[in-house]
């Protein structure tokens, strides 16, 4: 499919400032929900790997890494979808399909962000650097998966959750069973919220041939999403047991479970507005779980 909107080249200082703004839009800096969705599992891991006292240097590196890699992922996704987005209602006004940013500009921006991410990874130990290479591969592969497989949301979950084993490797020099269990919880959670997101575009995706779990699950979508929500909570319960977390943490899971039930209610009619609200509200689930972890370590009685 040919992009119906040609690239518009800025020809003045004002145009340059506008173009910088377009780059920020391309990186989704106006929509921070994606940063939060990626950040919460990273923070869970930082507090658990550090027994409630994460290394300050690693905290800065990983927070910056989350922001940079999320931006890079958005840029590459829009580059990969440059001939699809013009035909999807929700995405047709993005910088590339609207003609505000040229595809090669987007690719150059992705490379710049990637180099920044490499600089951050170079500050980590060898184990974390190896895992960072896997994270980079997942980031590059994900935007193209939707053309071939019906489960791109699972690949997004792997990409979004991969910071978890990276954190444990950087903080402790190893990736214990706890790290992988937390990774599974993050992967399943991303599949949940991105399926809600895909339900918004289901009609457009069916028309243009893009694959997603929203299409794969069909009329059983909410039932399967509910099963995945229960699986995520179960994985987090196992995490709490393995890390010897207490009442504050389990109370947070109870609240998170109630929020997930509300998301099911929001999406009950499968209308675009309700599904989008369910997606956008999901980052509060991550926040609540993080608060539970922090409260546990804040009020836990030290072992004698």
C-alpha positions in Angstrom: 0.0 0.0 0.0 1.3 3.4 -0.9 1.4 6.2 1.6 -1.2 8.7 0.5 0.5 11.6 2.2 3.8 12.9 0.9 6.5 14.1 3.3 6.4 17.8 4.0 9.9 19.4 4.3 10.5 22.3 6.8 12.2 25.3 5.2 12.6 27.7 8.1 13.8 28.0 11.7 10.2 27.8 12.8 9.9 24.7 10.6 12.9 23.1 12.4 11.3 23.7 15.8 8.1 22.2 14.5 10.1 19.2 13.2 11.6 18.7 16.6 8.1 18.6 18.0 7.2 16.0 15.4 10.1 13.9 16.5 8.8 14.0 20.1 5.4 12.9 18.8 7.0 10.1 16.9 8.7 8.9 20.1 5.2 9.2 21.8 6.5 11.6 24.4 3.0 13.1 24.5 1.6 9.7 25.6 3.6 8.6 28.6 1.4 5.7 29.4 3.7 3.4 27.4 6.6 4.5 29.6 4.8 3.7 32.7 3.7 0.2 31.4 7.4 -0.6 30.7 8.7 1.1 33.9 6.5 -0.7 36.5 7.9 -4.2 36.0 11.4 -2.7 35.9 10.8 -1.0 39.3 9.3 -4.2 40.7 12.5 -6.0 39.8 14.8 -3.2 41.1 13.2 -3.4 44.5 13.0 -7.2 44.7 16.6 -7.7 43.4 17.9 -5.0 45.9 15.8 -6.4 48.8 14.1 -3.0 49.1 17.3 -1.0 48.6 18.0 -0.7 44.8 21.4 0.6 43.7 20.9 4.3 42.9 23.2 4.2 39.9 21.3 1.2 38.4 18.0 3.0 39.2 19.0 5.9 37.0 20.4 3.7 34.2 17.3 1.6 34.0 14.8 4.5 34.2 16.7 6.2 31.4 16.8 2.9 29.5 13.1 2.5 29.8 12.4 5.9 28.3 15.0 5.5 25.5 14.0 2.0 24.5 10.3 2.8 24.6 10.9 5.8 22.3 13.1 3.7 20.0 10.4 1.0 19.8 7.7 3.5 18.9 9.9 5.0 16.2 10.7 1.7 14.7 7.1 0.5 14.9 5.9 3.6 13.0 8.6 3.1 10.4 7.6 -0.5 9.9 3.9 0.5 9.8 4.4 3.4 7.5 2.3 1.8 4.7 -0.4 0.5 7.2 -1.0 3.5 9.6 -2.6 5.7 6.9 -5.5 3.2 6.7 -6.1 2.8 10.4 -8.4 5.3 12.0 -6.4 5.6 15.3 -3.0 5.9 13.6 -3.5 7.9 10.4 -2.5 11.2 12.0 0.9 10.0 13.3 4.0 11.9 12.1 5.0 9.5 9.3 1.6 8.8 7.7 0.6 12.5 8.0 3.8 13.4 6.1 5.3 15.4 9.0 8.4 13.0 9.3 10.1 11.2 6.4 10.7 7.5 6.8 14.5 7.9 6.6 14.4 10.6 9.3 12.6 8.1 11.5 15.2 5.4 10.8 18.0 7.9 11.7 16.2 8.8 14.9 15.9 5.1 15.8 19.7 4.6 15.2 20.4 7.6 17.4 18.2 6.3 20.2 19.8 2.9 19.8 23.3 4.3 20.2 22.2 6.1 23.4 20.8 2.8 24.7 24.1 1.0 23.9 25.9 3.7 25.9 23.6 2.9 28.9 24.1 -0.8 28.5 27.9 -0.3 28.5 27.6 0.8 32.1 26.2 -2.6 33.2 28.0 -5.8 34.0 28.7 -8.5 31.4 25.6 -10.6 32.3 23.3 -7.6 31.9 25.0 -6.6 28.7 24.3 -10.0 27.1 20.6 -9.7 28.2 20.6 -6.2 26.8 21.5 -7.6 23.3 18.4 -9.9 23.6 16.3 -6.9 24.5 17.5 -5.0 21.4 16.7 -8.0 19.2 13.2 -8.2 20.7 12.7 -4.5 20.1 13.7 -4.8 16.4 11.7 -8.0 15.8 8.4 -7.0 17.4 7.2 -4.4 14.9 7.3 -6.9 12.1 5.8 -9.9 13.9 2.2 -8.8 13.3 2.6 -9.5 9.6 3.4 -13.2 10.1 2.1 -14.4 13.5 -1.2 -13.9 15.4 0.5 -13.4 18.7 2.5 -10.1 18.4 1.2 -9.2 21.9 3.3 -12.0 23.4 6.4 -10.6 21.7 5.6 -7.2 23.1 5.3 -8.7 26.5 8.7 -10.4 26.2 10.2 -7.0 25.0 8.5 -5.1 27.8 9.4 -7.7 30.5 13.0 -8.3 29.5 14.2 -5.5 31.8 13.3 -7.8 34.7 16.1 -10.4 34.2 18.4 -7.5 33.1 17.8 -5.8 36.5 18.6 -9.0 38.5 21.7 -9.6 36.4 22.9 -6.0 36.9 22.0 -5.9 40.7 23.0 -9.5 41.8 25.2 -10.9 39.0 22.7 -13.7 38.3 19.1 -14.3 37.1 17.4 -16.5 39.8 14.1 -18.3 39.4 12.4 -15.3 41.0 13.6 -13.1 38.1 12.0 -15.4 35.5 8.8 -15.8 37.4 8.5 -12.0 37.6 9.3 -11.9 33.9 6.4 -14.2 33.1 4.1 -12.0 35.1 5.2 -9.0 33.2 4.9 -10.8 29.8 1.4 -12.0 30.6 0.3 -8.6 31.8 1.6 -6.9 28.6 -0.4 -9.5 26.6 -3.5 -8.5 28.6 -3.3 -4.8 28.1 -2.1 -4.9 24.5 -5.0 -7.2 23.6 -7.4 -4.5 25.0 -5.4 -2.0 22.8 -5.7 -4.3 19.7 -9.4 -4.6 20.3 -9.7 -0.9 19.4 -8.2 -1.6 16.0 -9.7 -5.0 15.3 -12.0 -3.9 12.4 -9.2 -2.0 10.7 -6.7 -4.8 11.2 -9.1 -7.4 9.8 -9.6 -5.2 6.7 -5.9 -4.6 6.0 -4.6 -8.1 7.1 -2.7 -7.2 10.3 -2.7 -10.0 12.9 -3.3 -9.7 16.6 -4.5 -11.6 19.7 -7.7 -9.6 19.5 -8.4 -11.2 16.2 -7.0 -14.6 17.2 -9.2 -14.8 20.4 -12.3 -13.8 18.5 -15.6 -14.0 20.5 -13.7 -15.5 23.4 -11.4 -12.5 23.8 -12.7 -11.3 27.2 -12.7 -14.8 28.6 -9.1 -15.5 27.5 -8.0 -12.0 28.7 -9.6 -12.9 32.0 -7.7 -16.1 32.2 -4.5 -14.3 31.4 -5.3 -11.7 34.2 -5.7 -14.6 36.6 -2.5 -16.1 35.4 -0.6 -12.9 36.0 -2.0 -12.6 39.5 -1.1 -16.2 40.2 2.5 -15.6 39.0 2.7 -12.5 41.3 1.4 -14.6 44.2 4.2 -17.1 43.6 6.6 -14.1 43.4 5.4 -12.9 46.8 5.8 -16.4 48.3 9.3 -16.9 46.8 10.5 -13.4 48.0 8.8 -13.8 51.4 6.7 -10.7 50.9 4.0 -9.8 53.4 0.5 -8.4 53.9 1.1 -5.1 52.2 2.1 -6.9 49.0 -0.8 -9.3 49.0 -3.2 -6.4 49.7 -1.9 -4.7 46.6 -2.6 -7.8 44.5 -6.2 -7.8 45.9 -6.6 -4.2 44.7 -5.0 -5.0 41.4 -7.4 -7.9 40.9 -10.3 -5.6 41.5 -9.0 -3.2 38.9 -8.7 -6.0 36.4 -12.3 -6.9 37.0 -13.2 -3.3 36.3 -11.2 -3.4 33.0 -13.3 -6.4 32.0 -16.4 -4.3 32.7 -15.1 -1.4 30.7 -14.6 -3.6 27.7 -17.7 -5.7 28.1 -19.4 -4.3 25.0 -16.1 -4.4 23.0 -16.6 -0.8 21.9 -13.5 1.2 21.0 -13.9 3.7 23.9 -14.3 1.1 26.6 -11.4 -1.0 25.3 -9.1 2.0 25.1 -10.0 3.0 28.7 -9.2 -0.5 29.8 -5.8 -0.3 28.2 -5.0 3.2 29.5 -6.0 2.3 33.1 -3.7 -0.8 33.1 -0.7 1.2 34.2 -2.4 1.7 37.6 -2.2 -2.0 38.1 1.5 -1.8 37.8 1.6 1.1 40.2 -0.5 -0.6 42.8 1.8 -3.7 42.7 4.9 -1.5 43.0 3.3 0.3 46.0 2.7 -3.1 47.7 6.4 -4.1 47.2 7.6 -0.7 48.5 5.3 -0.8 51.6 6.5 -4.3 52.4 10.1 -3.3 52.5 9.3 -0.1 54.3 7.4 -1.7 57.1 8.9 -5.2 57.2 10.4 -6.2 60.5 14.1 -7.0 60.0 15.1 -10.6 60.7 16.8 -11.1 64.1 
